[in-house]
């Protein structure tokens, strides 16, 4: 029974090849709000299922989860469509939620880790829709120099991507750090490699959109109201990251 529940949960806390379900759904759900809700609800569903059933996660799942996470992190390096990039990186992040399930991490804290990983992808789904609205597609390399043509949009996009790849002081950083500190040495080394690939993937995404010469043409930048709204959410994320840091300090004291 435990193995069957682990397989079912492997759809929501992605384990390859079950992880393909999430990416198919992300590709088909085009509305940005619906896609954002999907990013929020998907890992929480898997966690709720496992906690409700009181499933003891077998240790062999950790290697499966790490391999899945690394696979999708590497695959994100080659993706040019922003929405699919977000889906692959989210898959990589959600797979790592198996690690705290094998330890003594409180259930509420694990749900907060899931929220820390998923929230930046909600913002990225909205920004990807904004690119599609302005340019007809959200592909890196199709247009560049957004820092010059859309400075407010770029000023939001950069910290959102940094939040998604687990940069300090965002919540994903502290969630990832907590997972690394409680993992076995071999798993911690794999996590560090995954984290490095996340950074590489985020850098490539931003290079393809923000830097370089500006493309000719006109596109409307984010309104001041939208910019301040995104800024407020990003500040809230930083505050959430600081809260997770206190939980991490308390757990390691």
C-alpha positions as CSV (number, residue, x, y, z in Angstrom):
1,X,0.0,0.0,0.0
2,X,2.8,2.4,0.9
3,X,4.5,1.8,-2.5
4,X,1.2,2.5,-4.3
5,X,0.7,5.8,-2.4
6,X,4.3,6.8,-3.1
7,X,3.7,6.2,-6.9
8,X,0.6,8.4,-6.8
9,X,2.4,11.1,-4.8
10,X,5.1,10.9,-7.4
11,X,2.8,12.7,-9.8
12,X,2.5,15.7,-7.5
13,X,6.0,15.5,-6.0
14,X,7.5,14.7,-9.3
15,X,9.4,11.5,-9.9
16,X,10.4,10.7,-13.4
17,X,8.6,9.5,-15.6
18,X,5.5,10.4,-13.5
19,X,6.9,14.0,-13.6
20,X,5.8,14.3,-17.3
21,X,2.2,14.7,-16.1
22,X,3.0,18.0,-14.5
23,X,4.8,19.3,-17.6
24,X,2.0,18.2,-19.9
25,X,-0.6,20.0,-17.7
26,X,1.6,23.2,-17.5
27,X,1.9,23.2,-21.3
28,X,-1.8,22.9,-21.7
29,X,-2.9,25.3,-19.1
30,X,-2.4,28.6,-20.9
31,X,-4.2,31.1,-18.6
32,X,-1.6,32.7,-16.3
33,X,-3.8,32.7,-13.2
34,X,-4.8,29.1,-13.7
35,X,-1.2,28.2,-14.3
36,X,-0.2,30.1,-11.1
37,X,-2.8,28.2,-9.1
38,X,-1.5,25.0,-10.5
39,X,2.0,25.8,-9.3
40,X,0.7,26.5,-5.8
41,X,-1.6,23.5,-5.5
42,X,0.4,20.8,-7.2
43,X,3.1,20.1,-4.5
44,X,0.7,20.8,-1.7
45,X,-1.6,18.0,-3.0
46,X,1.2,15.5,-2.9
47,X,2.3,16.5,0.6
48,X,-1.3,16.4,1.9
49,X,-1.8,13.0,0.4
50,X,1.3,11.5,2.1
51,X,0.7,13.2,5.5
52,X,-3.0,12.1,5.5
53,X,-2.0,8.5,4.8
54,X,0.9,8.6,7.3
55,X,3.2,7.1,4.7
56,X,6.7,6.2,5.7
57,X,8.8,7.3,2.7
58,X,11.3,4.6,1.8
59,X,14.9,5.8,1.5
60,X,15.3,4.7,-2.1
61,X,12.9,7.4,-3.1
62,X,15.6,10.0,-2.3
63,X,17.9,8.9,-5.0
64,X,14.9,8.8,-7.4
65,X,13.9,12.4,-6.4
66,X,17.5,13.7,-6.7
67,X,17.9,12.2,-10.2
68,X,14.5,13.7,-11.3
69,X,15.4,17.1,-9.9
70,X,18.8,17.1,-11.7
71,X,17.3,15.9,-14.9
72,X,14.8,18.7,-15.1
73,X,17.3,21.3,-14.0
74,X,19.6,20.3,-16.8
75,X,16.7,20.2,-19.3
76,X,15.8,23.7,-18.3
77,X,19.1,24.9,-19.6
78,X,18.0,24.2,-23.2
79,X,14.5,25.7,-23.0
80,X,13.7,29.0,-24.6
81,X,10.0,29.3,-23.8
82,X,9.6,31.1,-20.4
83,X,6.5,29.3,-19.4
84,X,7.9,25.8,-20.1
85,X,11.2,26.9,-18.4
86,X,9.2,27.7,-15.3
87,X,7.4,24.3,-15.5
88,X,10.7,22.4,-15.7
89,X,12.4,24.3,-12.9
90,X,9.3,23.9,-10.8
91,X,9.4,20.1,-11.4
92,X,13.0,20.1,-10.3
93,X,12.2,22.0,-7.1
94,X,9.1,20.0,-6.2
95,X,11.0,16.7,-6.5
96,X,13.2,17.9,-3.7
97,X,10.3,18.0,-1.2
98,X,10.7,14.2,-0.8
99,X,13.9,14.8,1.2
100,X,12.3,16.5,4.3
101,X,9.6,13.8,4.2
102,X,12.2,11.2,5.2
103,X,13.4,13.1,8.3
104,X,11.7,14.7,11.3
105,X,10.8,18.0,9.6
106,X,7.4,19.1,10.9
107,X,4.6,18.8,8.4
108,X,3.7,22.6,8.5
109,X,7.3,23.4,7.7
110,X,7.4,21.1,4.7
111,X,4.3,22.8,3.4
112,X,6.0,26.1,3.8
113,X,9.0,24.8,1.8
114,X,6.6,23.9,-1.0
115,X,5.1,27.4,-0.8
116,X,8.6,28.9,-0.9
117,X,9.5,26.9,-4.0
118,X,6.2,27.5,-5.9
119,X,5.4,31.2,-5.3
120,X,8.0,32.6,-7.6
121,X,6.7,30.5,-10.4
122,X,3.3,32.0,-10.0
123,X,4.8,35.4,-10.6
124,X,6.8,34.0,-13.5
125,X,3.6,32.7,-15.1
126,X,2.1,36.2,-15.0
127,X,5.2,37.7,-16.5
128,X,5.4,35.1,-19.2
129,X,1.8,36.0,-20.1
130,X,2.9,39.6,-20.2
131,X,5.6,38.8,-22.7
132,X,3.2,36.9,-24.9
133,X,0.8,39.8,-24.8
134,X,3.5,42.3,-25.8
135,X,5.4,40.2,-28.4
136,X,3.2,37.3,-29.3
137,X,5.6,34.8,-27.7
138,X,7.7,34.4,-24.6
139,X,11.0,33.0,-26.0
140,X,14.5,33.9,-25.1
141,X,16.6,35.1,-28.0
142,X,13.5,36.2,-29.9
143,X,13.9,39.7,-28.6
144,X,16.5,41.1,-26.2
145,X,17.5,44.2,-24.4
146,X,14.4,44.4,-22.3
147,X,16.4,46.3,-19.7
148,X,16.4,49.2,-22.2
149,X,13.0,48.9,-23.8
150,X,11.0,47.7,-20.7
151,X,12.9,48.8,-17.7
152,X,10.1,48.3,-15.2
153,X,9.2,44.9,-16.6
154,X,12.9,43.9,-16.4
155,X,13.2,45.3,-12.9
156,X,10.5,42.9,-11.9
157,X,11.6,39.9,-14.0
158,X,15.1,39.8,-12.7
159,X,14.3,39.4,-8.9
160,X,11.4,37.0,-9.8
161,X,13.9,34.7,-11.6
162,X,16.4,35.1,-8.7
163,X,13.6,34.1,-6.3
164,X,12.9,31.0,-8.4
165,X,16.5,29.8,-8.4
166,X,16.9,30.1,-4.7
167,X,18.9,33.3,-4.3
168,X,19.2,34.9,-0.9
169,X,17.1,36.4,0.7
170,X,14.2,34.7,-0.9
171,X,12.3,31.8,0.7
172,X,13.5,29.2,-1.7
173,X,17.0,29.9,-0.6
174,X,16.3,29.0,3.0
175,X,14.1,26.1,2.1
176,X,16.9,24.7,-0.1
177,X,19.5,25.4,2.6
178,X,17.4,23.6,5.2
179,X,17.1,20.5,2.9
180,X,20.9,20.6,2.3
181,X,21.8,20.8,6.0
182,X,19.6,17.9,6.9
183,X,20.6,15.7,4.0
184,X,23.2,12.9,4.0
185,X,26.6,14.0,2.6
186,X,26.0,12.3,-0.8
187,X,22.5,13.8,-1.1
188,X,23.9,17.2,0.0
189,X,26.5,17.1,-2.8
190,X,23.8,16.3,-5.3
191,X,21.7,19.2,-4.0
192,X,24.6,21.6,-4.4
193,X,25.0,20.5,-8.0
194,X,21.3,20.9,-8.7
195,X,21.4,24.4,-7.1
196,X,24.3,25.3,-9.3
197,X,22.4,24.2,-12.4
198,X,19.4,26.3,-11.3
199,X,21.7,29.3,-11.2
200,X,23.1,28.5,-14.6
201,X,19.6,28.1,-16.1
202,X,18.4,31.4,-14.5
203,X,21.4,33.2,-15.9
204,X,20.8,31.9,-19.4
205,X,17.1,32.9,-19.2
206,X,17.9,36.5,-18.2
207,X,20.7,36.8,-20.7
208,X,18.3,35.9,-23.5
209,X,15.7,38.4,-22.4
210,X,17.2,41.3,-20.4
211,X,20.7,41.9,-21.7
212,X,22.1,42.6,-25.1
213,X,21.1,45.2,-27.7
214,X,17.5,46.3,-27.8
215,X,15.3,45.1,-30.6
216,X,13.5,47.8,-32.7
217,X,9.8,48.3,-32.0
218,X,7.6,49.5,-29.3
219,X,6.0,47.7,-26.4
220,X,4.2,49.1,-23.4
221,X,6.1,48.7,-20.1
222,X,4.5,47.6,-16.9
223,X,2.3,50.3,-15.4
224,X,3.4,51.9,-12.1
225,X,0.6,50.2,-10.3
226,X,1.6,46.8,-11.5
227,X,5.2,47.5,-10.8
228,X,4.4,48.4,-7.2
229,X,2.2,45.4,-6.8
230,X,5.0,43.0,-7.9
231,X,7.4,44.9,-5.7
232,X,5.1,44.4,-2.7
233,X,4.9,40.7,-3.4
234,X,8.7,40.4,-3.7
235,X,9.1,42.3,-0.4
236,X,6.6,39.8,1.1
237,X,8.7,37.0,-0.2
238,X,11.8,38.4,1.4
239,X,10.0,38.7,4.7
240,X,8.9,35.1,4.3
241,X,12.5,34.1,3.6
242,X,13.6,35.8,6.8
243,X,10.9,33.9,8.7
244,X,12.1,30.7,7.3
245,X,15.6,31.6,8.3
246,X,14.5,31.9,11.9
247,X,12.9,28.4,11.6
248,X,16.2,27.1,10.2
249,X,18.2,28.7,13.0
250,X,15.8,27.3,15.6
251,X,16.1,23.8,14.1
252,X,19.9,23.8,14.0
253,X,20.5,25.5,17.4
